Amino acid sequence: MHSSPLLTNIPGLRTGFGNNRELVPSSLCTHWDTVPVKIQVHGTSVVEVTEKNQQCGDADAFFTSVPGIPLTVITADCVPILLARRDGKMIAVAHAGWRGMKDGVLAALWQQLQARGERPEDWVAAIGAHIRACCFEVSEELANDFVQQYSDLDATLVRPSHRHLDLNFLARVALKQIGITEIDHHSACTLCSKNQDGKYVFRSYRRGDRNSFQHSGMLILP
């Protein structure tokens, strides 16, 4: 998935996902110099962004209601999640690898939004390209930890094959636990997806790309 119908249908909202050829979507490149400065650390810290080029420190989730401020997610194989209010008055993003998913980065983000009176039924979400269950092999111990953490769910959905985790499914579970039910999630796998020329569509840390980080998702309020 390189675009999200749910997000693009929001009036005035500008959004896009990058890939190996175009790390920042061309339609959003002119805003790159104003993005907040951050270090994503696979944690659960949340920052409200109120100005361009804001120094955000170590954080993995961000939100703003200020027009013209771009929010971005930078990933290597982790899950980029873009969220927006249906009326386009507030946006949020989250960087969710297995650590962030396990520790509840989306729940931490929603706690901040809920404290500001936000209601989940007013929001939609889109999950960008990330390493999918076909390629995301982990240790047996970690796979079992996730199965135990989500013991109320079908284990074959959490771990669809031996030692493989489905981060896409887990991201959707986390969003639905918040109450956000409209989710674009048919995204590609960053490790194995190829175009018609046989070239990889995305950069991937697990594939050993020297500079694996890509600008996976970007949102700008009208």
C-alpha positions as CSV (number, residue, x, y, z in Angstrom):
1,M,0.0,0.0,0.0
2,H,1.5,3.3,-1.1
3,S,-1.5,5.4,-0.3
4,S,-4.5,5.2,2.0
5,P,-8.0,5.9,0.7
6,L,-9.2,6.5,4.2
7,L,-6.6,9.3,4.7
8,T,-6.8,10.8,1.2
9,N,-10.5,11.2,1.5
10,I,-10.1,13.6,4.4
11,P,-10.6,17.1,3.1
12,G,-7.3,19.1,2.9
13,L,-5.1,16.4,4.4
14,R,-1.8,15.7,2.5
15,T,-0.4,12.2,3.0
16,G,1.8,9.6,1.5
17,F,4.1,6.6,2.0
18,G,7.7,6.4,0.7
19,N,9.5,3.5,-0.9
20,N,13.0,2.6,-2.1
21,R,12.8,4.9,-5.1
22,E,11.1,7.8,-3.5
23,L,12.0,8.0,0.3
24,V,9.8,11.0,0.7
25,P,6.6,11.2,-1.5
26,S,7.3,13.7,-4.2
27,S,4.2,15.7,-3.4
28,L,5.4,16.2,0.2
29,C,9.1,16.9,-0.5
30,T,8.8,20.6,-0.1
31,H,7.8,20.2,3.5
32,W,10.7,18.0,4.5
33,D,12.8,20.9,5.8
34,T,10.1,21.6,8.5
35,V,9.6,18.2,10.0
36,P,10.1,17.8,13.8
37,V,13.5,16.5,14.8
38,K,13.3,13.2,16.7
39,I,15.1,10.0,17.6
40,Q,12.9,6.9,17.4
41,V,14.0,4.4,20.0
42,H,11.4,1.6,19.9
43,G,9.7,3.0,23.0
44,T,6.3,4.4,24.0
45,S,7.1,8.1,24.5
46,V,4.5,10.5,23.0
47,V,5.2,14.1,22.0
48,E,2.7,16.8,21.0
49,V,4.2,18.8,18.1
50,T,3.3,22.5,18.1
51,E,5.9,24.1,15.9
52,K,7.9,23.3,12.8
53,N,11.3,21.7,13.3
54,Q,10.4,21.1,17.0
55,Q,13.1,19.2,18.9
56,C,11.2,16.1,20.1
57,G,14.1,14.1,21.6
58,D,13.6,10.3,22.0
59,A,10.0,9.4,21.1
60,D,8.0,7.1,18.8
61,A,4.6,8.7,18.7
62,F,3.5,12.2,17.8
63,F,0.4,14.3,17.3
64,T,-0.5,17.8,16.3
65,S,-3.5,20.0,15.6
66,V,-1.5,22.8,14.1
67,P,-2.0,23.3,10.3
68,G,1.1,23.0,8.1
69,I,3.2,20.9,10.5
70,P,4.3,17.6,8.9
71,L,4.4,14.5,11.0
72,T,6.6,11.6,9.8
73,V,7.4,8.0,10.7
74,I,10.8,6.6,9.7
75,T,11.2,2.8,9.6
76,A,13.5,0.1,8.4
77,D,11.1,-2.9,8.8
78,C,8.9,-1.7,11.7
79,V,5.3,-0.7,11.3
80,P,4.5,2.9,10.4
81,I,1.0,3.9,11.5
82,L,-0.7,7.2,10.4
83,L,-3.9,8.4,12.1
84,A,-6.2,11.3,11.4
85,R,-9.5,12.8,12.6
86,R,-12.2,12.5,10.0
87,D,-12.6,16.3,9.9
88,G,-8.9,16.8,9.4
89,K,-8.4,18.8,12.6
90,M,-5.8,16.6,14.2
91,I,-3.3,14.0,13.1
92,A,-1.0,11.5,14.7
93,V,1.7,9.0,13.8
94,A,3.4,6.0,15.5
95,H,6.5,4.0,14.9
96,A,5.7,0.5,16.1
97,G,8.2,-2.3,15.9
98,W,7.8,-5.5,18.0
99,R,9.1,-3.7,21.1
100,G,6.7,-0.8,20.7
101,M,3.8,-3.2,19.9
102,K,4.6,-5.3,23.0
103,D,4.9,-2.3,25.3
104,G,1.8,-0.5,24.0
105,V,3.0,2.5,22.0
106,L,-0.5,2.9,20.4
107,A,-2.2,2.7,23.8
108,A,0.2,5.4,25.1
109,L,-0.6,7.6,22.1
110,W,-4.3,7.2,22.6
111,Q,-4.1,8.0,26.3
112,Q,-2.7,11.4,25.3
113,L,-5.4,12.0,22.7
114,Q,-8.2,10.8,25.0
115,A,-7.0,13.3,27.7
116,R,-7.7,16.0,25.1
117,G,-11.3,14.8,24.6
118,E,-10.7,12.8,21.5
119,R,-13.1,10.0,20.6
120,P,-12.0,6.9,18.7
121,E,-15.0,6.9,16.4
122,D,-13.8,10.3,15.0
123,W,-10.5,8.7,13.8
124,V,-9.2,6.5,11.0
125,A,-5.8,4.8,10.6
126,A,-3.5,3.5,7.9
127,I,-0.7,0.9,8.3
128,G,2.2,1.4,5.9
129,A,4.6,-1.1,4.5
130,H,6.5,-3.2,7.1
131,I,8.0,-6.7,7.5
132,R,5.1,-9.0,7.2
133,A,4.5,-12.4,8.7
134,C,5.9,-14.2,5.7
135,C,9.3,-12.9,6.6
136,F,9.3,-11.8,10.2
137,E,11.0,-14.7,11.9
138,V,11.9,-14.2,15.6
139,S,13.2,-16.4,18.4
140,E,10.9,-19.0,19.7
141,E,11.0,-17.4,23.1
142,L,9.8,-14.0,21.7
143,A,7.1,-15.7,19.6
144,N,5.8,-17.5,22.7
145,D,5.9,-14.3,24.7
146,F,3.5,-12.6,22.2
147,V,1.2,-15.6,22.2
148,Q,1.0,-15.5,26.0
149,Q,0.5,-11.7,26.0
150,Y,-2.4,-12.1,23.6
151,S,-3.7,-15.3,25.2
152,D,-7.3,-14.2,24.6
153,L,-6.7,-14.3,20.8
154,D,-6.2,-17.2,18.4
155,A,-2.5,-18.1,18.6
156,T,-2.4,-18.9,14.9
157,L,-3.3,-15.2,14.1
158,V,-0.5,-13.9,16.4
159,R,2.0,-16.5,15.2
160,P,0.7,-17.8,11.9
161,S,3.7,-20.2,11.4
162,H,6.6,-21.4,13.5
163,R,8.5,-18.4,15.0
164,H,6.8,-15.9,12.7
165,L,4.9,-13.0,14.1
166,D,2.1,-11.0,12.3
167,L,2.8,-7.4,13.2
168,N,0.0,-6.2,10.9
169,F,-2.5,-8.2,12.8
170,L,-1.1,-7.0,16.1
171,A,-1.3,-3.4,15.0
172,R,-4.9,-3.8,14.0
173,V,-5.7,-5.4,17.4
174,A,-4.1,-2.5,19.2
175,L,-6.1,0.0,17.1
176,K,-9.3,-1.8,17.7
177,Q,-8.6,-2.0,21.4
178,I,-8.4,1.8,21.3
179,G,-11.7,1.8,19.5
180,I,-10.5,2.8,16.0
181,T,-12.1,0.3,13.6
182,E,-11.6,1.9,10.1
183,I,-8.1,0.9,9.2
184,D,-6.3,0.6,5.8
185,H,-4.0,-2.3,6.4
186,H,-3.3,-4.0,3.0
187,S,0.4,-3.0,3.0
188,A,3.3,-4.7,1.4
189,C,6.3,-6.5,3.0
190,T,9.4,-4.4,3.2
191,L,11.7,-7.5,3.0
192,C,10.4,-9.4,0.0
193,S,8.2,-7.1,-2.1
194,K,9.6,-6.6,-5.6
195,N,8.4,-4.6,-8.6
196,Q,8.0,-5.9,-12.2
197,D,11.7,-5.4,-12.9
198,G,12.6,-7.7,-10.0
199,K,13.9,-4.9,-7.9
200,Y,13.0,-4.5,-4.2
201,V,10.3,-1.9,-3.6
202,F,11.5,-1.0,-0.1
203,R,14.7,-0.8,1.9
204,S,14.9,-3.4,4.6
205,Y,17.1,-3.7,7.7
206,R,16.8,-7.5,7.7
207,R,17.8,-7.7,4.1
208,G,21.1,-6.0,5.0
209,D,20.7,-2.7,3.2
210,R,23.5,-0.5,4.3
211,N,21.2,2.5,4.7
212,S,18.0,0.7,5.4
213,F,15.9,3.6,6.9
214,Q,13.2,5.0,4.7
215,H,10.7,7.8,5.2
216,S,7.7,5.5,5.3
217,G,4.8,7.8,6.1
218,M,4.0,11.5,6.2
219,L,0.9,13.5,7.2
220,I,0.3,17.3,6.9
221,L,-2.8,19.1,8.2
222,P,-4.4,21.6,5.7
